[in-house]
Amino acid sequence: MVALALGGVADAKRKAKRKAPGPVVTRSSSSTGSGAGAVVSATATCPKKTRAISGGFSETVPNLEAVAGIVFESQRATARSWRVSAQIRGSGAPVTLTSHVYCRRRAPKLAGASTTLPTGELPGAAFGPTATASCRGKRRALAGGFVTPAPLVGGSVKNLVAGSLPGSPRDWTALAISTPVGASSVSAFAYCAKAKELPGLSRAGATGPATAADAASSTVTTPPCAGKRRALAGGFSQTTTGTPSGGFFLPYESVRAEDGRSWRVSGIHEDTGAGSLIASAVCG
């Protein structure tokens, strides 16, 4: 009986050890396009026996005087992949878009939740709406994403994604900028796991310095996650003193930093209204 009991304890320990998530592994995939109105998409895929827990994007630094890739999609495509898309405004140098997917062995299975809201034809550009996707029951949002239809009508922008970031422990939000050019929509996605599979989740955030300079590039990185926690997911947002017509950031990077404990975002500031870029990380 004692031997059986000891064997049962050993089996329980091995089972607990097998269930521990593995380290976060990054995979990236790039695609290049050129020409006004062209759409560029890239999908990064996790190694076998791992699952995608989150993702991000980066692109060649836009020059708003000539060409910029407007990122309008960043979402989990399958259980093992992350897809991003951008549409090119202007002509000139090509734009290279990169999708980054963050993967783990024995990661929890994620259930998706989504919300889609219309972006209206307004008298002037305005921040909003904010779409919020909420996890059900006792699930918590580990990560999230967004998508809008391709944003350009001719050479004009009908909507932009100004933010994609964690809200409450159950939510992920996507902030749109609506313009008078045309009606469209914005969708937010939350990727949800059972709360017991996400012990000790916390948040880290940072707000960059205010800038009012047209075409200025800004980068902000969250403080490292506390203790032994790692950045599992993240997102971006922005503040402004006025309307988008006076100034906003066009995000071109939202990625897990090289230290694995922080999240980094970058954007180009357009027009002269002062604003700040915000980075957010989900730590676990």
Backbone bond lengths (Angstrom), bond angles and torsions (degrees), N, CA, C in turn:
res aa  C-N    CA-C-N  psi(-1)  N-CA   C-N-CA  omega(-1)  CA-C   N-CA-C  phi
1 M - - - 1.465 - - 1.523 111.63 -
2 V 1.350 115.89 -40.66 1.455 119.64 178.99 1.522 110.44 -64.30
3 A 1.337 116.22 -42.45 1.467 120.48 179.28 1.516 110.69 -61.68
4 L 1.325 117.22 -41.88 1.464 120.80 178.39 1.519 110.59 -63.36
5 A 1.314 116.24 -41.32 1.462 119.79 -179.61 1.511 110.82 -64.18
6 L 1.342 116.38 -43.81 1.449 119.75 178.75 1.519 111.00 -63.71
7 G 1.342 116.08 -38.52 1.457 119.63 177.63 1.519 111.51 -63.76
8 G 1.334 115.70 -38.14 1.462 118.77 178.81 1.514 112.29 -65.05
9 V 1.350 116.38 -39.50 1.459 120.55 177.20 1.525 110.55 -62.58
10 A 1.338 116.34 -43.64 1.470 120.26 179.81 1.517 111.14 -62.64
11 D 1.344 115.84 -42.21 1.464 119.28 178.49 1.524 110.81 -62.44
12 A 1.318 117.32 -40.35 1.464 121.21 179.55 1.516 110.79 -63.73
13 K 1.340 116.86 -40.42 1.455 120.27 179.30 1.527 111.25 -65.23
14 R 1.354 115.73 -42.39 1.462 118.93 178.82 1.519 110.98 -64.05
15 K 1.325 115.86 -39.93 1.462 119.89 179.51 1.521 110.99 -63.75
16 A 1.346 117.01 -43.20 1.471 120.84 178.35 1.518 110.41 -62.63
17 K 1.341 116.12 -40.23 1.459 119.59 179.99 1.517 111.34 -65.27
18 R 1.322 117.22 -39.57 1.466 120.70 179.39 1.527 111.56 -63.51
19 K 1.321 117.30 -29.80 1.457 120.58 -175.44 1.525 112.78 -82.34
20 A 1.312 117.80 -11.92 1.463 119.41 -179.09 1.525 109.89 -65.41
21 P 1.354 118.97 130.86 1.469 120.37 178.78 1.517 111.64 -63.07
22 G 1.317 115.84 147.01 1.447 120.82 177.13 1.518 111.60 -80.09
23 P 1.322 118.20 177.84 1.465 121.49 177.76 1.523 111.09 -65.99
24 V 1.321 116.23 157.41 1.465 121.20 178.30 1.533 108.95 -75.82
25 V 1.321 115.69 128.52 1.457 123.02 179.65 1.528 108.49 -114.79
26 T 1.317 117.39 136.57 1.463 122.18 -179.16 1.519 110.80 -105.24
27 R 1.321 115.95 135.75 1.453 122.58 170.26 1.533 108.08 -128.85
28 S 1.322 117.32 142.81 1.468 121.98 -176.32 1.518 110.20 -132.72
29 S 1.328 115.06 152.68 1.457 121.24 176.56 1.525 108.17 -146.99
30 S 1.345 116.69 138.11 1.466 121.14 -174.72 1.526 111.24 -121.77
31 S 1.336 114.33 153.83 1.463 121.89 174.88 1.520 107.91 -143.47
32 T 1.334 116.63 143.90 1.467 121.93 -176.92 1.524 110.21 -120.77
33 G 1.326 116.02 138.75 1.462 121.33 177.24 1.509 110.68 -143.60
34 S 1.304 116.81 166.14 1.457 121.61 177.70 1.510 109.17 -151.23
35 G 1.337 115.18 161.75 1.449 120.78 179.36 1.507 112.05 101.41
36 A 1.324 116.21 136.04 1.461 121.39 -178.70 1.522 110.98 -58.10
37 G 1.326 116.41 130.16 1.456 122.36 178.08 1.511 114.92 85.97
38 A 1.321 118.52 -7.00 1.465 120.89 -179.76 1.522 110.25 -67.59
39 V 1.332 115.99 142.71 1.459 122.46 177.16 1.525 109.07 -104.00
40 V 1.330 115.96 131.15 1.455 123.07 178.70 1.523 107.95 -117.11
41 S 1.339 116.95 130.53 1.461 121.62 179.36 1.519 109.57 -131.16
42 A 1.326 116.09 148.35 1.454 121.81 177.29 1.522 108.64 -144.54
43 T 1.331 116.20 139.89 1.465 122.34 179.04 1.513 109.33 -126.79
44 A 1.319 117.01 122.86 1.457 122.83 176.83 1.523 108.78 -101.46
45 T 1.335 116.23 139.74 1.461 122.08 -173.82 1.524 111.21 -120.85
46 C 1.317 116.36 135.95 1.461 122.75 179.47 1.524 111.21 -71.72
47 P 1.327 116.47 155.63 1.468 119.72 172.13 1.533 110.68 -62.18
48 K 1.326 115.17 160.46 1.459 119.71 177.01 1.526 110.23 -60.24
49 K 1.298 115.41 150.19 1.464 124.46 178.98 1.528 112.81 68.98
50 T 1.330 117.22 17.09 1.460 121.15 172.16 1.522 108.91 -125.94
51 R 1.330 115.86 164.36 1.465 121.89 176.55 1.516 109.42 -122.60
52 A 1.328 115.94 150.54 1.462 121.60 174.92 1.522 108.75 -76.98
53 I 1.334 116.06 123.45 1.466 119.27 176.71 1.528 111.04 -100.03
54 S 1.340 117.57 -24.83 1.461 120.85 179.42 1.521 108.20 -168.95
55 G 1.321 116.58 -176.64 1.457 120.28 179.26 1.516 111.07 -163.59
56 G 1.317 115.12 177.39 1.453 121.15 179.25 1.513 110.88 -161.43
57 F 1.321 116.50 -173.18 1.461 121.23 -175.80 1.519 110.16 -145.92
58 S 1.328 114.64 157.25 1.458 121.76 170.31 1.519 107.53 -152.43
59 E 1.331 116.15 155.10 1.457 119.89 177.56 1.523 109.57 -145.95
60 T 1.304 115.54 164.19 1.450 119.61 174.92 1.518 108.44 -54.81
61 V 1.324 116.88 139.99 1.461 121.13 -173.61 1.520 110.14 -58.54
62 P 1.342 117.98 119.01 1.456 119.76 -177.92 1.525 112.47 -69.65
63 N 1.292 116.06 148.34 1.457 122.77 170.74 1.527 106.46 -113.09
64 L 1.326 115.98 103.58 1.456 119.43 -173.83 1.524 113.21 -65.72
65 E 1.332 116.59 -13.85 1.457 118.14 175.40 1.527 111.36 -75.33
66 A 1.346 116.36 -16.15 1.460 119.26 -175.16 1.524 112.41 -131.08
67 V 1.337 117.21 -58.05 1.464 120.08 -172.18 1.519 109.88 -150.82
68 A 1.326 117.15 147.01 1.459 122.04 176.72 1.522 108.45 -152.04
69 G 1.325 115.57 141.49 1.459 120.36 172.36 1.514 109.50 -95.22
70 I 1.320 117.37 116.04 1.462 121.90 -178.98 1.527 108.10 -88.98
71 V 1.334 116.94 109.80 1.458 121.26 -178.14 1.529 109.03 -74.00
72 F 1.336 115.89 120.68 1.465 119.18 -178.34 1.532 112.50 -120.97
73 E 1.331 117.30 1.65 1.466 120.27 178.02 1.519 109.61 -147.75
74 S 1.332 116.04 133.55 1.460 123.16 170.73 1.520 105.83 -154.13
75 Q 1.329 116.26 101.25 1.455 119.51 -173.62 1.530 111.20 -153.77
76 R 1.322 114.19 159.39 1.468 122.41 175.55 1.526 108.16 -70.44
77 A 1.324 116.91 119.29 1.461 120.65 -176.85 1.521 111.61 -87.20
78 T 1.329 117.07 -42.16 1.461 123.48 175.45 1.525 106.77 -141.21
79 A 1.324 116.16 -177.58 1.462 119.86 178.96 1.519 111.99 -64.13
80 R 1.356 117.55 -15.62 1.465 120.38 -177.28 1.533 112.90 -124.99
81 S 1.332 118.84 11.95 1.472 118.07 -175.87 1.520 112.18 -144.65
82 W 1.358 113.91 159.49 1.469 122.29 179.20 1.530 108.07 -131.86
83 R 1.334 116.42 132.46 1.467 121.87 -177.29 1.514 110.68 -117.37
84 V 1.336 116.17 137.07 1.466 122.13 174.99 1.526 108.60 -129.64
85 S 1.332 115.85 151.46 1.463 121.80 179.47 1.519 109.86 -142.86
86 A 1.330 115.35 148.39 1.464 122.05 176.78 1.519 108.63 -142.47
87 Q 1.325 116.12 152.80 1.467 121.61 174.45 1.521 108.42 -116.65
88 I 1.326 116.15 137.63 1.460 121.34 -172.73 1.519 110.39 -87.76
89 R 1.324 114.74 125.98 1.465 121.75 173.97 1.522 107.49 -104.55
90 G 1.308 117.06 128.16 1.457 121.65 -178.70 1.525 110.85 91.00
91 S 1.297 115.52 -179.75 1.459 120.74 -179.80 1.524 108.78 -137.60
92 G 1.305 115.61 158.06 1.455 119.97 -177.64 1.507 109.88 138.70
93 A 1.316 117.79 -126.96 1.458 121.74 -177.46 1.529 110.85 -64.36
94 P 1.328 118.08 146.05 1.465 120.91 177.57 1.522 111.51 -67.77
95 V 1.330 115.58 159.11 1.461 123.01 177.99 1.522 107.94 -112.44
96 T 1.330 116.70 128.75 1.460 122.39 174.87 1.522 108.97 -106.75
97 L 1.324 115.74 121.43 1.457 122.68 -178.50 1.523 108.26 -109.45
98 T 1.335 116.31 134.78 1.459 121.59 -179.46 1.516 110.51 -122.59
99 S 1.320 115.42 131.48 1.464 122.50 173.24 1.523 108.46 -97.56
100 H 1.336 116.29 135.26 1.463 122.30 176.71 1.522 108.19 -119.01
101 V 1.315 117.04 127.95 1.462 121.08 176.56 1.523 108.31 -118.53
102 Y 1.344 115.37 138.80 1.463 122.56 -177.41 1.526 107.75 -112.22
103 C 1.334 115.33 124.21 1.460 122.41 -164.74 1.528 110.87 -126.24
104 R 1.342 115.64 151.19 1.473 120.22 175.89 1.516 109.73 -144.31
105 R 1.309 115.88 144.03 1.456 120.59 165.80 1.518 108.89 -72.71
106 R 1.325 115.03 145.57 1.466 121.90 177.45 1.526 112.30 57.24
107 A 1.310 116.85 26.45 1.469 120.57 174.16 1.519 109.38 -69.87
108 P 1.319 117.90 151.68 1.475 119.11 179.05 1.524 111.51 -64.86
109 K 1.324 115.55 148.89 1.452 119.57 173.69 1.528 108.82 -69.04
110 L 1.323 116.46 132.90 1.457 120.92 -175.83 1.525 110.53 -104.08
111 A 1.317 115.81 134.02 1.459 122.49 173.17 1.521 108.28 -100.87
112 G 1.311 117.42 135.83 1.458 120.98 -178.37 1.513 112.60 -91.04
113 A 1.328 115.57 143.64 1.461 122.73 171.06 1.525 107.02 -131.00
114 S 1.328 117.60 146.79 1.462 119.86 -177.41 1.514 111.50 -146.54
115 T 1.319 114.78 155.62 1.458 122.96 174.05 1.522 108.07 -140.99
116 T 1.338 117.11 135.05 1.461 122.80 178.35 1.525 109.51 -122.12
117 L 1.334 116.15 131.06 1.462 121.70 178.32 1.526 109.41 -125.91
118 P 1.338 117.16 148.98 1.469 119.43 176.61 1.522 111.55 -75.98
119 T 1.311 117.11 146.23 1.460 122.24 168.51 1.522 106.33 -105.73
120 G 1.323 116.93 124.24 1.452 120.92 -169.77 1.509 114.26 -90.60
121 E 1.319 115.13 165.62 1.463 122.10 170.37 1.527 107.30 -81.96
122 L 1.311 116.44 108.77 1.461 122.32 -172.96 1.524 110.46 -109.28
123 P 1.347 117.69 160.26 1.471 119.78 177.00 1.528 112.86 -59.69
124 G 1.335 117.12 -31.46 1.461 121.95 178.41 1.506 109.63 -147.94
125 A 1.313 117.50 166.54 1.460 120.56 178.67 1.524 110.14 -62.52
126 A 1.340 116.93 141.06 1.460 121.36 -177.73 1.520 109.72 -149.38
127 F 1.342 116.20 149.02 1.443 120.05 173.24 1.521 108.92 -74.37
128 G 1.314 117.14 132.31 1.447 123.49 179.15 1.516 110.69 122.50
129 P 1.318 114.32 160.32 1.464 128.07 3.97 1.525 111.89 -80.58
130 T 1.343 114.96 172.32 1.452 122.20 172.27 1.521 108.51 -110.22
131 A 1.323 116.48 115.52 1.466 121.69 177.63 1.524 108.55 -91.41
132 T 1.329 117.03 132.56 1.459 122.11 -179.71 1.516 109.88 -123.63
133 A 1.328 116.26 120.50 1.461 122.40 175.02 1.517 108.52 -97.44
134 S 1.331 117.27 132.72 1.468 121.79 -173.43 1.518 111.12 -121.80
135 C 1.329 115.65 133.45 1.460 121.59 175.65 1.529 109.69 -72.65
136 R 1.306 115.64 150.31 1.460 120.16 -177.72 1.514 112.12 -94.10
137 G 1.321 114.72 154.61 1.453 121.22 172.88 1.515 112.85 57.90
138 K 1.328 115.37 -130.47 1.459 121.49 -177.54 1.522 112.63 -93.78
139 R 1.315 117.66 14.10 1.463 120.16 178.33 1.533 110.20 -81.03
140 R 1.316 115.00 154.24 1.458 122.09 179.35 1.519 109.20 -125.60
141 A 1.330 116.69 151.05 1.459 121.77 -178.79 1.526 109.68 -81.11
142 L 1.329 116.13 112.94 1.458 120.66 175.03 1.526 110.37 -81.53
143 A 1.330 116.33 -36.32 1.466 121.02 -176.26 1.518 108.42 -155.82
144 G 1.333 115.92 -179.14 1.457 119.95 179.83 1.510 111.45 -163.90
145 G 1.328 115.17 176.17 1.453 120.88 -179.84 1.512 111.11 -158.46
146 F 1.337 115.86 -169.96 1.465 120.60 -175.51 1.526 109.98 -155.83
147 V 1.330 114.48 162.62 1.458 120.79 170.36 1.525 108.48 -159.13
148 T 1.320 116.25 145.18 1.459 123.37 166.14 1.526 106.81 -130.53
149 P 1.329 118.75 163.27 1.461 118.71 167.53 1.529 109.77 -59.90
150 A 1.326 116.90 158.90 1.465 120.27 177.31 1.527 109.10 -49.29
151 P 1.347 118.51 129.23 1.463 121.46 -163.49 1.521 116.79 -83.07
152 L 1.337 119.20 -11.44 1.457 119.99 -171.96 1.521 112.77 -95.21
153 V 1.322 114.24 138.75 1.468 122.18 168.67 1.516 105.98 -120.64
154 G 1.331 116.56 105.86 1.453 118.98 -169.97 1.525 107.61 63.75
155 G 1.307 117.69 -125.98 1.462 120.23 176.80 1.510 113.26 -100.33
156 S 1.336 117.63 7.32 1.462 121.45 -176.39 1.520 111.00 -104.74
157 V 1.338 115.52 153.14 1.465 122.10 -176.36 1.525 109.34 -101.05
158 K 1.349 116.66 125.13 1.467 118.89 178.48 1.523 112.35 -92.63
159 N 1.326 118.52 -22.70 1.460 120.75 174.06 1.520 109.80 -163.97
160 L 1.338 115.60 157.64 1.457 123.49 176.92 1.523 108.89 -135.65
161 V 1.320 117.31 156.87 1.457 121.87 170.00 1.519 107.50 -98.25
162 A 1.320 116.03 112.85 1.460 122.06 -177.11 1.519 112.62 -95.46
163 G 1.342 117.54 -12.74 1.454 120.20 -179.18 1.510 111.81 -162.41
164 S 1.322 116.29 145.37 1.464 123.40 173.01 1.518 105.86 -150.10
165 L 1.342 116.75 109.09 1.463 119.24 -168.87 1.517 111.26 -158.54
166 P 1.356 116.65 160.30 1.464 119.51 176.97 1.512 111.22 -67.26
167 G 1.333 115.17 143.06 1.455 121.06 174.46 1.523 109.07 -104.38
168 S 1.322 117.10 -114.88 1.461 120.48 173.21 1.533 107.63 -73.07
169 P 1.337 118.68 174.35 1.466 119.50 178.99 1.529 114.07 -57.04
170 R 1.338 118.10 -20.08 1.465 121.04 -178.13 1.525 112.87 -101.61
171 D 1.345 118.70 -4.35 1.462 120.87 -166.55 1.521 113.19 -121.55
172 W 1.342 113.98 155.11 1.460 122.34 166.87 1.527 107.38 -135.54
173 T 1.343 116.92 135.15 1.456 120.36 -174.74 1.520 111.44 -119.18
174 A 1.320 115.02 152.65 1.466 122.53 173.85 1.519 107.76 -129.59
175 L 1.331 116.51 123.43 1.462 122.94 -178.61 1.515 109.51 -101.25
176 A 1.326 116.88 126.06 1.459 121.57 179.68 1.523 110.86 -104.25
177 I 1.312 115.51 158.25 1.461 122.70 165.20 1.522 106.73 -110.54
178 S 1.326 116.53 120.66 1.457 121.84 177.82 1.523 109.92 -96.48
179 T 1.320 116.97 146.65 1.469 121.85 -179.00 1.523 109.96 -130.80
180 P 1.328 117.59 169.53 1.461 120.74 178.79 1.526 113.78 -74.11
181 V 1.336 117.99 -5.47 1.469 120.64 -171.37 1.519 112.66 -66.98
182 G 1.342 117.12 -38.28 1.458 118.52 -178.88 1.506 112.11 177.37
183 A 1.329 115.47 160.86 1.458 121.27 178.34 1.522 109.85 -77.17
184 S 1.331 116.12 147.01 1.459 121.35 178.90 1.523 107.39 -154.46
185 S 1.337 117.61 -149.76 1.456 120.92 179.41 1.519 109.17 -157.10
186 V 1.338 114.81 164.25 1.464 121.34 174.74 1.521 107.64 -137.29
187 S 1.335 116.09 137.20 1.460 121.55 178.99 1.515 109.92 -120.77
188 A 1.328 115.39 137.59 1.463 122.27 173.70 1.520 108.26 -111.29
189 F 1.345 115.98 143.23 1.457 121.98 178.04 1.518 109.44 -123.25
190 A 1.326 116.71 136.74 1.460 122.87 171.47 1.521 107.71 -116.19
191 Y 1.332 116.50 135.17 1.461 122.10 178.19 1.519 107.65 -109.93
192 C 1.341 115.02 113.12 1.451 122.59 -160.78 1.520 111.98 -113.07
193 A 1.321 116.08 139.93 1.457 122.92 174.58 1.523 109.05 -128.13
194 K 1.322 115.43 159.31 1.462 119.15 176.96 1.523 109.23 -61.18
195 A 1.304 115.66 139.42 1.461 120.70 -175.53 1.525 111.80 -56.24
196 K 1.336 117.68 -36.71 1.471 120.05 -178.08 1.526 111.38 -68.75
197 E 1.335 118.15 -16.55 1.464 120.91 177.69 1.529 112.07 -92.63
198 L 1.332 116.52 -1.46 1.463 121.62 179.00 1.525 110.14 -125.75
199 P 1.332 117.76 59.89 1.468 118.96 -177.21 1.523 111.29 -70.11
200 G 1.305 115.32 139.96 1.457 120.01 171.59 1.513 115.82 70.95
201 L 1.343 118.67 23.97 1.463 119.12 176.38 1.524 109.80 -64.22
202 S 1.318 115.84 141.42 1.458 121.23 176.46 1.519 108.44 -143.34
203 R 1.322 116.71 177.78 1.457 121.97 -177.81 1.522 110.40 -125.07
204 A 1.317 115.61 150.73 1.458 122.36 170.21 1.515 107.44 -133.55
205 G 1.317 117.14 145.29 1.458 120.24 -178.84 1.506 112.04 -149.99
206 A 1.321 115.45 158.94 1.465 120.78 178.24 1.516 108.84 -152.89
207 T 1.325 116.27 143.83 1.457 123.52 175.91 1.515 109.16 -114.52
208 G 1.322 116.63 127.27 1.450 121.21 -178.14 1.518 111.86 -76.51
209 P 1.327 117.70 171.54 1.464 121.36 177.74 1.520 111.13 -66.05
210 A 1.321 116.04 148.69 1.464 120.57 178.45 1.524 109.88 -69.95
211 T 1.311 115.25 142.71 1.459 120.28 174.73 1.521 109.06 -139.11
212 A 1.314 115.67 147.35 1.459 121.76 175.38 1.519 110.33 -124.47
213 A 1.312 117.30 9.75 1.468 121.02 -176.52 1.523 110.53 -81.95
214 D 1.321 116.47 129.87 1.455 121.32 178.26 1.525 109.98 -68.31
215 A 1.338 116.50 135.83 1.460 124.23 177.63 1.526 113.72 66.98
216 A 1.345 118.06 17.30 1.457 121.02 176.72 1.521 109.99 -81.69
217 S 1.326 116.71 137.68 1.458 122.25 176.82 1.525 109.96 -89.77
218 S 1.334 116.85 138.49 1.459 121.78 179.66 1.523 109.10 -131.78
219 T 1.329 116.46 138.24 1.465 122.20 176.69 1.521 108.63 -130.88
220 V 1.334 116.84 136.00 1.459 121.35 178.12 1.524 107.99 -137.87
221 T 1.331 115.72 138.93 1.459 122.74 -178.52 1.522 109.11 -124.18
222 T 1.329 116.75 136.73 1.463 119.85 179.06 1.526 110.25 -67.73
223 P 1.326 117.26 157.67 1.466 118.92 169.11 1.527 109.31 -61.02
224 P 1.325 118.35 154.65 1.466 120.20 177.49 1.526 110.71 -59.45
225 C 1.317 116.08 145.06 1.460 120.45 174.75 1.525 109.26 -59.42
226 A 1.308 116.27 145.52 1.466 121.23 -173.05 1.528 111.73 -71.06
227 G 1.320 114.90 150.51 1.454 120.80 174.62 1.512 113.10 60.30
228 K 1.325 115.70 -132.80 1.465 121.18 -179.93 1.516 112.33 -93.52
229 R 1.329 117.58 7.52 1.453 120.23 -178.80 1.531 111.30 -70.23
230 R 1.329 115.23 153.33 1.454 122.92 178.62 1.528 109.34 -121.33
231 A 1.310 116.70 155.07 1.464 121.00 175.77 1.520 108.48 -74.43
232 L 1.316 117.04 112.87 1.456 122.22 -178.94 1.520 111.85 -93.71
233 A 1.325 117.11 -25.75 1.468 121.76 -178.99 1.523 107.46 -161.52
234 G 1.319 116.36 173.68 1.460 119.13 178.67 1.511 111.60 -173.39
235 G 1.329 114.58 -178.90 1.456 119.45 -178.54 1.517 111.39 -166.78
236 F 1.311 115.07 -171.19 1.463 121.77 -172.57 1.517 110.34 -139.43
237 S 1.320 115.54 158.53 1.451 122.49 171.86 1.521 107.51 -159.90
238 Q 1.336 117.26 -169.18 1.455 120.44 -178.60 1.513 110.41 -160.12
239 T 1.335 115.10 157.16 1.453 121.96 172.23 1.523 107.98 -115.70
240 T 1.308 116.21 158.21 1.458 120.22 178.34 1.514 109.16 -151.98
241 T 1.311 116.56 153.72 1.464 120.86 178.77 1.524 111.92 -91.60
242 G 1.324 117.12 -5.88 1.460 119.75 -177.50 1.513 111.72 -144.91
243 T 1.318 116.37 -147.59 1.449 122.22 178.80 1.524 109.35 -94.42
244 P 1.339 118.20 164.29 1.458 119.35 176.99 1.529 113.09 -57.23
245 S 1.329 116.71 -26.88 1.464 119.25 178.28 1.520 111.01 -61.22
246 G 1.346 116.76 -25.84 1.450 120.82 -179.21 1.511 113.83 -93.55
247 G 1.330 117.97 -15.24 1.450 120.03 178.67 1.517 112.75 158.04
248 F 1.325 116.25 140.52 1.461 121.98 176.96 1.526 108.13 -161.69
249 F 1.346 115.67 167.84 1.456 121.32 176.95 1.522 110.19 -100.73
250 L 1.314 115.16 137.30 1.448 122.52 172.78 1.529 106.46 -101.47
251 P 1.343 119.62 104.45 1.468 120.81 -173.79 1.530 111.38 -70.47
252 Y 1.331 116.22 136.06 1.456 119.98 175.34 1.523 112.82 -127.13
253 E 1.346 117.16 2.15 1.463 120.37 176.71 1.512 109.40 -152.76
254 S 1.341 116.10 132.97 1.459 122.70 171.76 1.523 105.61 -149.92
255 V 1.355 116.45 98.87 1.459 121.14 -168.84 1.526 111.34 -143.37
256 R 1.304 114.88 160.21 1.462 122.70 170.56 1.531 107.64 -72.53
257 A 1.322 116.57 127.91 1.464 120.43 -177.57 1.530 110.70 -69.74
258 E 1.320 115.42 162.78 1.455 120.93 -174.33 1.524 112.94 -62.66
259 D 1.336 118.14 -25.79 1.468 119.85 180.00 1.524 112.41 -75.12
260 G 1.347 117.19 -10.06 1.452 120.99 179.78 1.510 114.67 74.74
261 R 1.319 117.96 -1.01 1.459 122.26 -176.44 1.521 112.76 -117.64
262 S 1.316 117.77 0.62 1.461 122.46 -176.20 1.527 109.48 -135.56
263 W 1.348 115.46 166.44 1.461 122.05 175.28 1.526 107.77 -124.48
264 R 1.329 116.26 134.99 1.466 121.50 -176.16 1.525 110.46 -119.07
265 V 1.342 115.39 136.35 1.461 120.57 175.48 1.526 109.29 -129.63
266 S 1.320 115.39 150.49 1.464 121.58 178.21 1.515 109.09 -138.57
267 G 1.328 115.81 149.81 1.454 120.46 178.72 1.517 110.96 -155.38
268 I 1.313 114.83 159.02 1.459 122.46 174.12 1.524 108.43 -101.38
269 H 1.323 116.62 131.06 1.452 120.86 179.67 1.522 109.56 -87.75
270 E 1.326 115.81 129.91 1.461 121.19 -179.31 1.524 109.92 -112.11
271 D 1.317 116.60 137.49 1.470 124.48 -178.01 1.535 110.22 70.75
272 T 1.338 117.63 -164.73 1.463 119.96 -166.09 1.525 114.96 -122.10
273 G 1.342 118.73 9.05 1.463 119.20 174.21 1.518 109.96 -77.89
274 A 1.322 117.79 132.75 1.460 121.75 -175.02 1.531 111.34 -66.11
275 G 1.322 115.56 142.41 1.453 121.09 177.22 1.515 110.61 -161.86
276 S 1.340 115.69 167.81 1.460 121.89 -179.89 1.522 109.41 -131.02
277 L 1.319 115.84 145.35 1.449 123.14 176.64 1.530 108.90 -89.87
278 I 1.340 117.33 144.47 1.459 122.66 -176.73 1.526 108.93 -124.20
279 A 1.329 116.47 135.43 1.463 122.81 174.63 1.519 109.07 -115.35
280 S 1.340 117.15 140.98 1.459 122.67 178.65 1.517 109.60 -131.74
281 A 1.333 117.27 142.45 1.461 122.68 177.24 1.526 109.90 -127.92
282 V 1.334 115.35 144.69 1.455 122.71 169.59 1.517 106.74 -103.00
283 C 1.325 116.86 121.10 1.463 122.17 -172.58 1.532 110.32 -108.79
284 G 1.322 115.62 141.45 1.451 119.02 178.10 1.503 112.28 -164.71
